[in-house]
Amino acid sequence: MALSEELLDILACPKCKGQLQYDEQGQALNCEQCRLRYRIEDDIPVMLIDEAQSY
């Protein structure tokens, strides 16, 4: 199940407050400014800076 458009519209990067890009294939939300990737587990974004991965 994909994330809803409404949820994607309100989510922002917790570090820089920038826009996130949804990577449906990789099940992650990517921040182009911070170069951080926030994983999605069981259709729930894990928006913790400490658990984000650099890319």
mmCIF file as Biopython writes it, N, C-alpha, C and O atoms, coordinates in Angstrom:
data_model
#
loop_
_atom_site.group_PDB
_atom_site.id
_atom_site.type_symbol
_atom_site.label_atom_id
_atom_site.label_alt_id
_atom_site.label_comp_id
_atom_site.label_asym_id
_atom_site.label_entity_id
_atom_site.label_seq_id
_atom_site.pdbx_PDB_ins_code
_atom_site.Cartn_x
_atom_site.Cartn_y
_atom_site.Cartn_z
_atom_site.occupancy
_atom_site.B_iso_or_equiv
_atom_site.auth_seq_id
_atom_site.auth_asym_id
_atom_site.pdbx_PDB_model_num
ATOM 1   N N  . MET A ? 1  ? 0.844  -1.177 0.000  1.0 0.0 1  A 1 
ATOM 2   C CA . MET A ? 1  ? 0.000  0.000  0.000  1.0 0.0 1  A 1 
ATOM 3   C C  . MET A ? 1  ? 0.893  1.244  0.000  1.0 0.0 1  A 1 
ATOM 4   O O  . MET A ? 1  ? 1.827  1.339  0.797  1.0 0.0 1  A 1 
ATOM 5   N N  . ALA A ? 2  ? 0.616  2.165  -0.863 1.0 0.0 2  A 1 
ATOM 6   C CA . ALA A ? 2  ? 1.402  3.393  -0.986 1.0 0.0 2  A 1 
ATOM 7   C C  . ALA A ? 2  ? 0.932  4.431  0.031  1.0 0.0 2  A 1 
ATOM 8   O O  . ALA A ? 2  ? -0.186 4.367  0.542  1.0 0.0 2  A 1 
ATOM 9   N N  . LEU A ? 3  ? 1.808  5.380  0.306  1.0 0.0 3  A 1 
ATOM 10  C CA . LEU A ? 3  ? 1.439  6.478  1.195  1.0 0.0 3  A 1 
ATOM 11  C C  . LEU A ? 3  ? 0.433  7.380  0.490  1.0 0.0 3  A 1 
ATOM 12  O O  . LEU A ? 3  ? 0.507  7.565  -0.725 1.0 0.0 3  A 1 
ATOM 13  N N  . SER A ? 4  ? -0.490 7.932  1.235  1.0 0.0 4  A 1 
ATOM 14  C CA . SER A ? 4  ? -1.507 8.794  0.647  1.0 0.0 4  A 1 
ATOM 15  C C  . SER A ? 4  ? -0.904 10.138 0.238  1.0 0.0 4  A 1 
ATOM 16  O O  . SER A ? 4  ? 0.070  10.601 0.832  1.0 0.0 4  A 1 
ATOM 17  N N  . GLU A ? 5  ? -1.492 10.749 -0.774 1.0 0.0 5  A 1 
ATOM 18  C CA . GLU A ? 5  ? -1.049 12.066 -1.240 1.0 0.0 5  A 1 
ATOM 19  C C  . GLU A ? 5  ? -1.192 13.109 -0.140 1.0 0.0 5  A 1 
ATOM 20  O O  . GLU A ? 5  ? -0.364 14.015 -0.033 1.0 0.0 5  A 1 
ATOM 21  N N  . GLU A ? 6  ? -2.228 12.991 0.671  1.0 0.0 6  A 1 
ATOM 22  C CA . GLU A ? 6  ? -2.450 13.940 1.765  1.0 0.0 6  A 1 
ATOM 23  C C  . GLU A ? 6  ? -1.315 13.890 2.781  1.0 0.0 6  A 1 
ATOM 24  O O  . GLU A ? 6  ? -0.865 14.930 3.263  1.0 0.0 6  A 1 
ATOM 25  N N  . LEU A ? 7  ? -0.857 12.700 3.103  1.0 0.0 7  A 1 
ATOM 26  C CA . LEU A ? 7  ? 0.251  12.541 4.033  1.0 0.0 7  A 1 
ATOM 27  C C  . LEU A ? 7  ? 1.540  13.083 3.428  1.0 0.0 7  A 1 
ATOM 28  O O  . LEU A ? 7  ? 2.299  13.781 4.099  1.0 0.0 7  A 1 
ATOM 29  N N  . LEU A ? 8  ? 1.785  12.765 2.173  1.0 0.0 8  A 1 
ATOM 30  C CA . LEU A ? 8  ? 2.993  13.239 1.506  1.0 0.0 8  A 1 
ATOM 31  C C  . LEU A ? 8  ? 3.040  14.765 1.422  1.0 0.0 8  A 1 
ATOM 32  O O  . LEU A ? 8  ? 4.117  15.360 1.467  1.0 0.0 8  A 1 
ATOM 33  N N  . ASP A ? 9  ? 1.868  15.397 1.301  1.0 0.0 9  A 1 
ATOM 34  C CA . ASP A ? 9  ? 1.801  16.863 1.223  1.0 0.0 9  A 1 
ATOM 35  C C  . ASP A ? 9  ? 2.204  17.538 2.530  1.0 0.0 9  A 1 
ATOM 36  O O  . ASP A ? 9  ? 2.725  18.653 2.505  1.0 0.0 9  A 1 
ATOM 37  N N  . ILE A ? 10 ? 1.976  16.891 3.665  1.0 0.0 10 A 1 
ATOM 38  C CA . ILE A ? 10 ? 2.266  17.547 4.948  1.0 0.0 10 A 1 
ATOM 39  C C  . ILE A ? 10 ? 3.598  17.131 5.565  1.0 0.0 10 A 1 
ATOM 40  O O  . ILE A ? 10 ? 4.094  17.803 6.469  1.0 0.0 10 A 1 
ATOM 41  N N  . LEU A ? 11 ? 4.183  16.029 5.085  1.0 0.0 11 A 1 
ATOM 42  C CA . LEU A ? 11 ? 5.464  15.592 5.638  1.0 0.0 11 A 1 
ATOM 43  C C  . LEU A ? 11 ? 6.600  16.499 5.168  1.0 0.0 11 A 1 
ATOM 44  O O  . LEU A ? 11 ? 6.631  16.935 4.017  1.0 0.0 11 A 1 
ATOM 45  N N  . ALA A ? 12 ? 7.519  16.771 6.072  1.0 0.0 12 A 1 
ATOM 46  C CA . ALA A ? 12 ? 8.712  17.558 5.757  1.0 0.0 12 A 1 
ATOM 47  C C  . ALA A ? 12 ? 9.903  16.919 6.460  1.0 0.0 12 A 1 
ATOM 48  O O  . ALA A ? 12 ? 9.748  16.181 7.433  1.0 0.0 12 A 1 
ATOM 49  N N  . CYS A ? 13 ? 11.074 17.214 5.956  1.0 0.0 13 A 1 
ATOM 50  C CA . CYS A ? 13 ? 12.295 16.699 6.564  1.0 0.0 13 A 1 
ATOM 51  C C  . CYS A ? 13 ? 12.403 17.255 7.989  1.0 0.0 13 A 1 
ATOM 52  O O  . CYS A ? 13 ? 12.313 18.468 8.180  1.0 0.0 13 A 1 
ATOM 53  N N  . PRO A ? 14 ? 12.594 16.397 8.981  1.0 0.0 14 A 1 
ATOM 54  C CA . PRO A ? 14 ? 12.694 16.885 10.361 1.0 0.0 14 A 1 
ATOM 55  C C  . PRO A ? 14 ? 13.960 17.704 10.627 1.0 0.0 14 A 1 
ATOM 56  O O  . PRO A ? 14 ? 14.013 18.465 11.594 1.0 0.0 14 A 1 
ATOM 57  N N  . LYS A ? 15 ? 14.967 17.554 9.784  1.0 0.0 15 A 1 
ATOM 58  C CA . LYS A ? 15 ? 16.221 18.273 9.991  1.0 0.0 15 A 1 
ATOM 59  C C  . LYS A ? 15 ? 16.179 19.676 9.397  1.0 0.0 15 A 1 
ATOM 60  O O  . LYS A ? 15 ? 16.486 20.649 10.086 1.0 0.0 15 A 1 
ATOM 61  N N  . CYS A ? 16 ? 15.798 19.789 8.118  1.0 0.0 16 A 1 
ATOM 62  C CA . CYS A ? 16 ? 15.840 21.091 7.442  1.0 0.0 16 A 1 
ATOM 63  C C  . CYS A ? 16 ? 14.458 21.655 7.119  1.0 0.0 16 A 1 
ATOM 64  O O  . CYS A ? 16 ? 14.347 22.786 6.646  1.0 0.0 16 A 1 
ATOM 65  N N  . LYS A ? 17 ? 13.418 20.887 7.367  1.0 0.0 17 A 1 
ATOM 66  C CA . LYS A ? 17 ? 12.032 21.260 7.061  1.0 0.0 17 A 1 
ATOM 67  C C  . LYS A ? 17 ? 11.765 21.358 5.567  1.0 0.0 17 A 1 
ATOM 68  O O  . LYS A ? 17 ? 10.784 21.969 5.145  1.0 0.0 17 A 1 
ATOM 69  N N  . GLY A ? 18 ? 12.645 20.751 4.764  1.0 0.0 18 A 1 
ATOM 70  C CA . GLY A ? 18 ? 12.499 20.766 3.307  1.0 0.0 18 A 1 
ATOM 71  C C  . GLY A ? 18 ? 11.520 19.715 2.821  1.0 0.0 18 A 1 
ATOM 72  O O  . GLY A ? 18 ? 11.044 18.871 3.580  1.0 0.0 18 A 1 
ATOM 73  N N  . GLN A ? 19 ? 11.238 19.794 1.538  1.0 0.0 19 A 1 
ATOM 74  C CA . GLN A ? 19 ? 10.312 18.862 0.891  1.0 0.0 19 A 1 
ATOM 75  C C  . GLN A ? 19 ? 10.958 17.493 0.741  1.0 0.0 19 A 1 
ATOM 76  O O  . GLN A ? 19 ? 12.162 17.387 0.508  1.0 0.0 19 A 1 
ATOM 77  N N  . LEU A ? 20 ? 10.155 16.455 0.875  1.0 0.0 20 A 1 
ATOM 78  C CA . LEU A ? 20 ? 10.629 15.081 0.732  1.0 0.0 20 A 1 
ATOM 79  C C  . LEU A ? 20 ? 10.123 14.487 -0.573 1.0 0.0 20 A 1 
ATOM 80  O O  . LEU A ? 20 ? 9.013  14.780 -1.018 1.0 0.0 20 A 1 
ATOM 81  N N  . GLN A ? 21 ? 10.952 13.652 -1.173 1.0 0.0 21 A 1 
ATOM 82  C CA . GLN A ? 21 ? 10.584 12.929 -2.390 1.0 0.0 21 A 1 
ATOM 83  C C  . GLN A ? 21 ? 10.293 11.481 -2.014 1.0 0.0 21 A 1 
ATOM 84  O O  . GLN A ? 21 ? 11.090 10.830 -1.338 1.0 0.0 21 A 1 
ATOM 85  N N  . TYR A ? 22 ? 9.144  10.988 -2.460 1.0 0.0 22 A 1 
ATOM 86  C CA . TYR A ? 22 ? 8.729  9.624  -2.147 1.0 0.0 22 A 1 
ATOM 87  C C  . TYR A ? 22 ? 9.362  8.651  -3.133 1.0 0.0 22 A 1 
ATOM 88  O O  . TYR A ? 22 ? 9.169  8.769  -4.343 1.0 0.0 22 A 1 
ATOM 89  N N  . ASP A ? 23 ? 10.115 7.695  -2.611 1.0 0.0 23 A 1 
ATOM 90  C CA . ASP A ? 23 ? 10.707 6.623  -3.407 1.0 0.0 23 A 1 
ATOM 91  C C  . ASP A ? 23 ? 9.895  5.367  -3.129 1.0 0.0 23 A 1 
ATOM 92  O O  . ASP A ? 23 ? 10.180 4.619  -2.193 1.0 0.0 23 A 1 
ATOM 93  N N  . GLU A ? 24 ? 8.879  5.148  -3.955 1.0 0.0 24 A 1 
ATOM 94  C CA . GLU A ? 24 ? 7.972  4.024  -3.725 1.0 0.0 24 A 1 
ATOM 95  C C  . GLU A ? 24 ? 8.692  2.685  -3.883 1.0 0.0 24 A 1 
ATOM 96  O O  . GLU A ? 24 ? 8.435  1.747  -3.129 1.0 0.0 24 A 1 
ATOM 97  N N  . GLN A ? 25 ? 9.580  2.598  -4.849 1.0 0.0 25 A 1 
ATOM 98  C CA . GLN A ? 25 ? 10.329 1.357  -5.093 1.0 0.0 25 A 1 
ATOM 99  C C  . GLN A ? 25 ? 11.224 1.014  -3.896 1.0 0.0 25 A 1 
ATOM 100 O O  . GLN A ? 25 ? 11.274 -0.138 -3.464 1.0 0.0 25 A 1 
ATOM 101 N N  . GLY A ? 26 ? 11.932 2.022  -3.362 1.0 0.0 26 A 1 
ATOM 102 C CA . GLY A ? 26 ? 12.850 1.805  -2.250 1.0 0.0 26 A 1 
ATOM 103 C C  . GLY A ? 26 ? 12.212 1.931  -0.881 1.0 0.0 26 A 1 
ATOM 104 O O  . GLY A ? 26 ? 12.881 1.759  0.137  1.0 0.0 26 A 1 
ATOM 105 N N  . GLN A ? 27 ? 10.903 2.234  -0.850 1.0 0.0 27 A 1 
ATOM 106 C CA . GLN A ? 27 ? 10.167 2.413  0.404  1.0 0.0 27 A 1 
ATOM 107 C C  . GLN A ? 27 ? 10.903 3.369  1.338  1.0 0.0 27 A 1 
ATOM 108 O O  . GLN A ? 27 ? 11.290 3.013  2.451  1.0 0.0 27 A 1 
ATOM 109 N N  . ALA A ? 28 ? 11.085 4.611  0.840  1.0 0.0 28 A 1 
ATOM 110 C CA . ALA A ? 28 ? 11.782 5.631  1.620  1.0 0.0 28 A 1 
ATOM 111 C C  . ALA A ? 28 ? 11.317 7.013  1.188  1.0 0.0 28 A 1 
ATOM 112 O O  . ALA A ? 28 ? 10.735 7.192  0.118  1.0 0.0 28 A 1 
ATOM 113 N N  . LEU A ? 29 ? 11.589 7.980  2.050  1.0 0.0 29 A 1 
ATOM 114 C CA . LEU A ? 29 ? 11.383 9.392  1.749  1.0 0.0 29 A 1 
ATOM 115 C C  . LEU A ? 29 ? 12.761 10.035 1.717  1.0 0.0 29 A 1 
ATOM 116 O O  . LEU A ? 29 ? 13.535 9.896  2.664  1.0 0.0 29 A 1 
ATOM 117 N N  . ASN A ? 30 ? 13.070 10.733 0.636  1.0 0.0 30 A 1 
ATOM 118 C CA . ASN A ? 30 ? 14.395 11.307 0.446  1.0 0.0 30 A 1 
ATOM 119 C C  . ASN A ? 30 ? 14.348 12.827 0.546  1.0 0.0 30 A 1 
ATOM 120 O O  . ASN A ? 30 ? 13.450 13.469 0.000  1.0 0.0 30 A 1 
ATOM 121 N N  . CYS A ? 31 ? 15.318 13.388 1.244  1.0 0.0 31 A 1 
ATOM 122 C CA . CYS A ? 31 ? 15.476 14.834 1.321  1.0 0.0 31 A 1 
ATOM 123 C C  . CYS A ? 31 ? 16.679 15.208 0.458  1.0 0.0 31 A 1 
ATOM 124 O O  . CYS A ? 31 ? 17.810 14.831 0.767  1.0 0.0 31 A 1 
ATOM 125 N N  . GLU A ? 32 ? 16.437 15.948 -0.622 1.0 0.0 32 A 1 
ATOM 126 C CA . GLU A ? 32 ? 17.501 16.346 -1.537 1.0 0.0 32 A 1 
ATOM 127 C C  . GLU A ? 32 ? 18.460 17.347 -0.881 1.0 0.0 32 A 1 
ATOM 128 O O  . GLU A ? 32 ? 19.656 17.330 -1.172 1.0 0.0 32 A 1 
ATOM 129 N N  . GLN A ? 33 ? 17.958 18.208 -0.012 1.0 0.0 33 A 1 
ATOM 130 C CA . GLN A ? 33 ? 18.806 19.223 0.623  1.0 0.0 33 A 1 
ATOM 131 C C  . GLN A ? 33 ? 19.777 18.608 1.620  1.0 0.0 33 A 1 
ATOM 132 O O  . GLN A ? 33 ? 20.967 18.922 1.597  1.0 0.0 33 A 1 
ATOM 133 N N  . CYS A ? 34 ? 19.296 17.754 2.476  1.0 0.0 34 A 1 
ATOM 134 C CA . CYS A ? 34 ? 20.126 17.135 3.519  1.0 0.0 34 A 1 
ATOM 135 C C  . CYS A ? 34 ? 20.830 15.871 3.029  1.0 0.0 34 A 1 
ATOM 136 O O  . CYS A ? 34 ? 21.784 15.399 3.647  1.0 0.0 34 A 1 
ATOM 137 N N  . ARG A ? 35 ? 20.342 15.328 1.899  1.0 0.0 35 A 1 
ATOM 138 C CA . ARG A ? 35 ? 20.845 14.059 1.382  1.0 0.0 35 A 1 
ATOM 139 C C  . ARG A ? 35 ? 20.634 12.936 2.400  1.0 0.0 35 A 1 
ATOM 140 O O  . ARG A ? 35 ? 21.504 12.091 2.614  1.0 0.0 35 A 1 
ATOM 141 N N  . LEU A ? 36 ? 19.444 12.956 3.024  1.0 0.0 36 A 1 
ATOM 142 C CA . LEU A ? 36 ? 19.070 11.923 3.986  1.0 0.0 36 A 1 
ATOM 143 C C  . LEU A ? 36 ? 17.895 11.126 3.448  1.0 0.0 36 A 1 
ATOM 144 O O  . LEU A ? 36 ? 17.050 11.651 2.723  1.0 0.0 36 A 1 
ATOM 145 N N  . ARG A ? 37 ? 17.852 9.849  3.813  1.0 0.0 37 A 1 
ATOM 146 C CA . ARG A ? 37 ? 16.780 8.946  3.417  1.0 0.0 37 A 1 
ATOM 147 C C  . ARG A ? 37 ? 16.110 8.414  4.689  1.0 0.0 37 A 1 
ATOM 148 O O  . ARG A ? 37 ? 16.764 7.853  5.568  1.0 0.0 37 A 1 
ATOM 149 N N  . TYR A ? 38 ? 14.793 8.605  4.761  1.0 0.0 38 A 1 
ATOM 150 C CA . TYR A ? 38 ? 13.987 8.116  5.883  1.0 0.0 38 A 1 
ATOM 151 C C  . TYR A ? 38 ? 13.211 6.894  5.400  1.0 0.0 38 A 1 
ATOM 152 O O  . TYR A ? 38 ? 12.436 6.981  4.447  1.0 0.0 38 A 1 
ATOM 153 N N  . ARG A ? 39 ? 13.420 5.769  6.054  1.0 0.0 39 A 1 
ATOM 154 C CA . ARG A ? 39 ? 12.784 4.526  5.608  1.0 0.0 39 A 1 
ATOM 155 C C  . ARG A ? 39 ? 11.295 4.515  5.967  1.0 0.0 39 A 1 
ATOM 156 O O  . ARG A ? 39 ? 10.834 5.266  6.826  1.0 0.0 39 A 1 
ATOM 157 N N  . ILE A ? 40 ? 10.573 3.648  5.286  1.0 0.0 40 A 1 
ATOM 158 C CA . ILE A ? 40 ? 9.147  3.443  5.540  1.0 0.0 40 A 1 
ATOM 159 C C  . ILE A ? 40 ? 8.979  1.986  5.929  1.0 0.0 40 A 1 
ATOM 160 O O  . ILE A ? 40 ? 9.340  1.087  5.169  1.0 0.0 40 A 1 
ATOM 161 N N  . GLU A ? 41 ? 8.432  1.754  7.114  1.0 0.0 41 A 1 
ATOM 162 C CA . GLU A ? 41 ? 8.200  0.392  7.608  1.0 0.0 41 A 1 
ATOM 163 C C  . GLU A ? 41 ? 6.709  0.182  7.828  1.0 0.0 41 A 1 
ATOM 164 O O  . GLU A ? 41 ? 6.073  0.933  8.568  1.0 0.0 41 A 1 
ATOM 165 N N  . ASP A ? 42 ? 6.158  -0.830 7.190  1.0 0.0 42 A 1 
ATOM 166 C CA . ASP A ? 42 ? 4.729  -1.138 7.317  1.0 0.0 42 A 1 
ATOM 167 C C  . ASP A ? 42 ? 3.869  0.083  7.030  1.0 0.0 42 A 1 
ATOM 168 O O  . ASP A ? 42 ? 2.914  0.363  7.754  1.0 0.0 42 A 1 
ATOM 169 N N  . ASP A ? 43 ? 4.214  0.813  5.962  1.0 0.0 43 A 1 
ATOM 170 C CA . ASP A ? 43 ? 3.496  2.011  5.514  1.0 0.0 43 A 1 
ATOM 171 C C  . ASP A ? 43 ? 3.552  3.163  6.500  1.0 0.0 43 A 1 
ATOM 172 O O  . ASP A ? 43 ? 2.712  4.062  6.448  1.0 0.0 43 A 1 
ATOM 173 N N  . ILE A ? 44 ? 4.535  3.152  7.406  1.0 0.0 44 A 1 
ATOM 174 C CA . ILE A ? 44 ? 4.713  4.234  8.381  1.0 0.0 44 A 1 
ATOM 175 C C  . ILE A ? 44 ? 6.113  4.816  8.205  1.0 0.0 44 A 1 
ATOM 176 O O  . ILE A ? 44 ? 7.102  4.105  8.378  1.0 0.0 44 A 1 
ATOM 177 N N  . PRO A ? 45 ? 6.208  6.111  7.860  1.0 0.0 45 A 1 
ATOM 178 C CA . PRO A ? 45 ? 7.525  6.733  7.723  1.0 0.0 45 A 1 
ATOM 179 C C  . PRO A ? 45 ? 8.220  6.856  9.082  1.0 0.0 45 A 1 
ATOM 180 O O  . PRO A ? 45 ? 7.612  7.287  10.062 1.0 0.0 45 A 1 
ATOM 181 N N  . VAL A ? 46 ? 9.485  6.475  9.128  1.0 0.0 46 A 1 
ATOM 182 C CA . VAL A ? 46 ? 10.298 6.604  10.337 1.0 0.0 46 A 1 
ATOM 183 C C  . VAL A ? 46 ? 11.059 7.926  10.200 1.0 0.0 46 A 1 
ATOM 184 O O  . VAL A ? 46 ? 12.104 7.985  9.552  1.0 0.0 46 A 1 
ATOM 185 N N  . MET A ? 47 ? 10.524 8.980  10.813 1.0 0.0 47 A 1 
ATOM 186 C CA . MET A ? 47 ? 11.031 10.335 10.614 1.0 0.0 47 A 1 
ATOM 187 C C  . MET A ? 47 ? 11.966 10.765 11.747 1.0 0.0 47 A 1 
ATOM 188 O O  . MET A ? 47 ? 11.845 11.874 12.268 1.0 0.0 47 A 1 
ATOM 189 N N  . LEU A ? 48 ? 12.882 9.901  12.122 1.0 0.0 48 A 1 
ATOM 190 C CA . LEU A ? 48 ? 13.854 10.191 13.166 1.0 0.0 48 A 1 
ATOM 191 C C  . LEU A ? 48 ? 15.202 10.495 12.518 1.0 0.0 48 A 1 
ATOM 192 O O  . LEU A ? 48 ? 15.721 9.683  11.751 1.0 0.0 48 A 1 
ATOM 193 N N  . ILE A ? 49 ? 15.764 11.651 12.821 1.0 0.0 49 A 1 
ATOM 194 C CA . ILE A ? 49 ? 17.029 12.053 12.222 1.0 0.0 49 A 1 
ATOM 195 C C  . ILE A ? 49 ? 18.128 11.038 12.532 1.0 0.0 49 A 1 
ATOM 196 O O  . ILE A ? 49 ? 18.954 10.732 11.671 1.0 0.0 49 A 1 
ATOM 197 N N  . ASP A ? 50 ? 18.138 10.522 13.741 1.0 0.0 50 A 1 
ATOM 198 C CA . ASP A ? 50 ? 19.178 9.563  14.156 1.0 0.0 50 A 1 
ATOM 199 C C  . ASP A ? 50 ? 19.100 8.252  13.371 1.0 0.0 50 A 1 
ATOM 200 O O  . ASP A ? 50 ? 20.101 7.543  13.272 1.0 0.0 50 A 1 
ATOM 201 N N  . GLU A ? 51 ? 17.949 7.921  12.818 1.0 0.0 51 A 1 
ATOM 202 C CA . GLU A ? 51 ? 17.803 6.678  12.082 1.0 0.0 51 A 1 
ATOM 203 C C  . GLU A ? 51 ? 17.812 6.868  10.569 1.0 0.0 51 A 1 
ATOM 204 O O  . GLU A ? 51 ? 17.689 5.897  9.824  1.0 0.0 51 A 1 
ATOM 205 N N  . ALA A ? 52 ? 17.955 8.107  10.110 1.0 0.0 52 A 1 
ATOM 206 C CA . ALA A ? 52 ? 18.037 8.382  8.677  1.0 0.0 52 A 1 
ATOM 207 C C  . ALA A ? 52 ? 19.381 7.931  8.142  1.0 0.0 52 A 1 
ATOM 208 O O  . ALA A ? 52 ? 20.368 7.863  8.874  1.0 0.0 52 A 1 
ATOM 209 N N  . GLN A ? 53 ? 19.405 7.623  6.852  1.0 0.0 53 A 1 
ATOM 210 C CA . GLN A ? 53 ? 20.631 7.189  6.199  1.0 0.0 53 A 1 
ATOM 211 C C  . GLN A ? 53 ? 21.059 8.226  5.168  1.0 0.0 53 A 1 
ATOM 212 O O  . GLN A ? 53 ? 20.225 8.797  4.467  1.0 0.0 53 A 1 
ATOM 213 N N  . SER A ? 54 ? 22.342 8.460  5.083  1.0 0.0 54 A 1 
ATOM 214 C CA . SER A ? 54 ? 22.885 9.348  4.048  1.0 0.0 54 A 1 
ATOM 215 C C  . SER A ? 54 ? 22.883 8.608  2.726  1.0 0.0 54 A 1 
ATOM 216 O O  . SER A ? 54 ? 23.018 7.386  2.678  1.0 0.0 54 A 1 
ATOM 217 N N  . TYR A ? 55 ? 22.727 9.372  1.651  1.0 0.0 55 A 1 
ATOM 218 C CA . TYR A ? 55 ? 22.819 8.754  0.314  1.0 0.0 55 A 1 
ATOM 219 C C  . TYR A ? 55 ? 23.554 9.658  -0.644 1.0 0.0 55 A 1 
ATOM 220 O O  . TYR A ? 55 ? 23.729 9.308  -1.811 1.0 0.0 55 A 1 
#
